[in-house]
Amino acid sequence: MAEPTAPPIDVDHPYDAPADLKSRLKASYDAIAPKYNEWTVPHSTTRLHYLEQLLGRLPSTPVSVLELGCGQGVPVTQKLLSHPNFSVTANDLSGGQLALARASLLPDPPGPAHGRLTLLEGDMLALDFPPATFDAVVGMYSIIHLPRAEQVEMLRKIVAWLKPGGWLLANFGAEELAGKEAENWLQEEKGWMFWSGWGTQGTLEKVKEVGLEVVMQETVEDVADAKFLWILARKREL
C-alpha cells in the first residue's frame, strides 16, 4: 500500500494548541481542497483496504454509520453508500469539502444515496447524538487533527454514540506527538496544518480505557514517512 511523498514539514515542536485552531484548519482545507483531493487519491487503496475489514463485520440488517472527516466523500462515503442497507452521517470541518461531497453524492435529480446520507459541517467534537445511535464510526486521517486531550474526549463521545457491539475504525499517529504544525503544507500558501498523537502504546491504552476492545491494530508507513496506527475496535456488549 504505497503512498505518495509529501512535502517536508517545516515546523515541528510541541506547543499549546492555539485558540483559533479549528478555524485555521477549516480555512486551510477550504482553500486547498482541490490540491488535497488530487494529492490524496493514492490513499484510496489504504482507506478501502481497512474499510473492507470493517464492512465484513457489519450485519446485513439496516446499518447506521458516522464518518468523521469525510472530505469530498470519495472513496469512503461513496463505498459505504454502495450498500443499500447503510445510512451514513458524514461530518467535515470544511464547508468546501462538503460542497464537493454534496455535488458528487447527492446529484440532481436524486440518486440512490438520497435519504440515506446526511452531511454535517463543523467541529467533530461539537457533534451531539443520542446514545447508541451508530453501528460504526469511521475516522480516517481526521481525529489526528485534534489536540491530544480532545482526541480522548472524542473517543469517549464515540463510545457513547456506538451501539453495544458497535465498531470504531480509525487511524492515529504511531509516534507520540504533543503538537506538530506545517506552514504552506502541500506547497500551498494557505495550507496551514496541525496534528498530534499519543503514539502507538498511548493510543491503545486510551482506546481500551474508554471501553473499546481492539480487534485489529496495524502500523503503516504513510505520507512524509509518517507512521500511522490503524485500529479496528469494538464496543463491549452490555
C-alpha positions in Angstrom: 0.0 0.0 0.0 2.5 2.6 -1.2 1.8 6.2 -0.5 3.0 9.4 -2.2 5.7 11.5 -0.8 4.6 14.7 0.9 6.5 18.0 1.1 8.7 18.3 4.2 7.0 19.6 7.3 8.7 22.9 8.1 7.6 23.4 11.8 8.0 20.6 14.3 7.6 21.3 18.0 5.3 20.6 20.9 3.1 23.5 21.9 -0.2 24.5 23.3 -2.8 24.5 20.5 -3.9 28.0 19.5 -7.4 29.1 20.4 -8.3 29.5 16.7 -7.0 26.0 15.8 -10.3 24.8 14.3 -11.0 28.0 12.3 -7.5 27.8 10.9 -7.9 24.2 9.9 -11.3 25.0 8.3 -9.9 27.9 6.3 -6.9 25.8 5.2 -9.0 22.8 4.0 -11.4 25.2 2.3 -8.5 26.8 0.4 -6.6 23.7 -0.5 -9.4 21.3 -1.1 -8.7 20.7 -4.9 -5.0 20.2 -4.3 -5.5 18.0 -1.3 -8.1 15.9 -3.1 -5.8 15.3 -6.0 -2.8 14.6 -3.7 -4.7 12.1 -1.6 -6.1 9.9 -4.5 -3.3 7.3 -3.9 -4.6 7.0 -0.3 -7.8 5.3 -1.7 -6.1 1.9 -1.6 -5.2 2.2 2.0 -8.6 3.6 3.0 -10.6 0.9 1.2 -8.3 -1.8 2.5 -9.2 -1.0 6.1 -12.8 -0.2 5.3 -13.3 -3.7 3.9 -12.1 -5.1 7.3 -14.9 -3.2 8.9 -17.6 -3.9 6.3 -17.0 -7.7 6.7 -18.1 -7.4 10.3 -21.3 -5.4 9.9 -24.7 -7.0 9.8 -26.9 -7.3 6.7 -29.7 -5.5 8.6 -30.0 -1.7 8.4 -26.7 -0.2 9.4 -26.1 3.4 10.6 -22.5 4.8 10.2 -20.9 8.0 11.3 -17.9 9.2 9.3 -15.7 11.8 10.9 -13.7 13.9 8.4 -15.4 12.7 5.2 -13.8 15.3 2.9 -15.2 15.1 -0.6 -16.8 11.8 0.1 -14.6 9.7 -2.2 -13.9 6.9 -1.8 -15.1 6.1 1.8 -18.6 7.7 1.9 -19.2 6.5 -1.6 -18.3 3.0 -0.7 -20.5 3.0 2.4 -23.4 4.2 0.4 -22.9 1.4 -2.2 -24.5 -0.8 0.4 -28.3 -0.2 0.2 -28.9 -1.1 3.8 -26.5 1.6 5.0 -27.4 5.1 6.2 -24.4 7.5 6.6 -23.9 10.6 8.6 -20.8 12.3 7.2 -19.1 15.2 9.0 -16.3 17.5 8.0 -14.9 20.8 9.3 -14.6 22.1 5.7 -17.7 23.5 4.0 -15.7 23.5 0.8 -15.1 19.7 1.0 -18.8 19.1 1.9 -19.9 21.1 -1.1 -17.9 18.7 -3.3 -19.3 15.7 -1.4 -22.8 17.0 -1.9 -22.3 17.5 -5.6 -20.9 14.1 -6.2 -23.0 12.0 -3.8 -26.4 13.9 -3.8 -26.8 14.9 -7.5 -29.9 16.4 -9.0 -32.1 14.5 -10.0 -31.9 12.4 -6.8 -29.9 9.2 -6.9 -29.8 6.1 -4.7 -28.0 7.9 -1.8 -30.8 10.4 -1.3 -32.5 9.8 2.0 -29.5 7.7 3.3 -26.8 10.4 3.5 -26.7 13.3 6.0 -23.9 15.9 5.6 -22.9 17.8 8.8 -20.4 20.7 8.7 -18.4 21.6 11.8 -16.0 20.5 14.5 -16.4 16.8 15.1 -16.1 17.4 18.8 -19.2 19.6 18.8 -21.4 16.9 17.3 -24.2 15.6 19.5 -26.1 12.3 19.0 -28.3 10.2 21.3 -26.5 7.2 23.0 -26.3 4.0 20.9 -27.1 5.7 17.6 -24.5 4.1 15.3 -23.4 0.6 14.4 -20.0 2.0 13.3 -17.9 5.2 13.4 -15.1 5.8 10.9 -12.4 8.4 11.2 -9.6 8.3 8.6 -6.9 11.0 8.8 -9.2 13.2 10.8 -9.0 12.6 14.6 -5.3 13.2 14.3 -6.1 16.9 13.7 -7.5 17.2 17.2 -5.2 18.2 20.2 -4.4 15.1 22.2 -6.7 15.9 25.1 -9.6 16.4 22.6 -8.8 13.0 21.0 -9.5 11.3 24.3 -12.7 13.3 24.7 -13.6 12.3 21.1 -13.1 8.6 21.9 -15.4 8.9 24.9 -18.1 10.5 22.7 -17.7 7.8 20.1 -18.2 5.1 22.6 -21.4 6.7 23.9 -22.7 7.0 20.3 -21.9 3.4 19.4 -24.5 0.7 20.0 -23.3 -2.2 22.2 -21.1 -4.3 19.9 -20.6 -1.4 17.5 -17.3 -0.7 15.8 -14.7 2.1 15.5 -12.3 2.2 12.5 -9.8 5.0 12.7 -6.1 5.8 12.3 -3.8 7.7 14.7 -0.3 8.9 14.8 2.1 6.0 15.6 4.6 8.4 17.2 4.0 10.4 20.3 3.5 14.0 19.4 2.3 16.8 21.6 1.7 19.0 18.6 3.0 19.5 15.1 2.2 22.2 12.6 3.1 22.9 9.0 3.2 26.2 7.1 2.4 26.0 3.4 1.5 22.3 3.6 1.3 20.7 0.1 3.2 23.8 -1.0 0.0 25.8 -0.7 0.3 29.3 0.7 -2.9 28.9 2.8 -2.1 25.3 3.7 -1.5 25.6 7.5 -1.9 22.3 9.2 -1.8 20.7 12.7 -1.5 17.1 14.0 -1.0 15.5 17.4 -0.9 12.0 18.8 -0.4 9.7 21.8 1.8 7.2 19.9 1.0 3.6 19.5 1.1 2.4 23.1 -0.6 5.6 24.4 -3.4 5.4 21.8 -4.1 1.7 22.5 -4.3 2.5 26.2 -6.7 5.4 25.6 -8.9 3.3 23.3 -9.1 0.4 25.8 -9.7 2.8 28.8 -12.9 4.2 27.1 -14.4 0.7 26.8 -13.3 -0.5 23.3 -11.8 -3.9 22.6 -9.1 -3.7 19.9 -9.7 -6.4 17.3 -7.1 -5.2 14.8 -4.1 -3.0 15.0 -1.5 -2.3 12.3 1.2 0.3 11.9 1.7 1.5 8.3 4.3 3.9 7.0 2.5 6.6 5.2 3.0 10.0 3.6 6.0 12.1 4.5 7.5 8.9 6.1 4.9 9.3 8.9 3.6 6.1 10.6 0.0 5.6 11.4 -1.6 3.2 13.7 -4.8 1.7 12.2 -7.3 0.4 14.7 -10.5 -1.6 14.4 -12.1 -1.8 17.8 -15.4 -3.0 19.2 -17.6 -1.5 22.0 -18.1 -4.1 24.7 -21.5 -5.7 24.9 -23.7 -4.9 27.8 
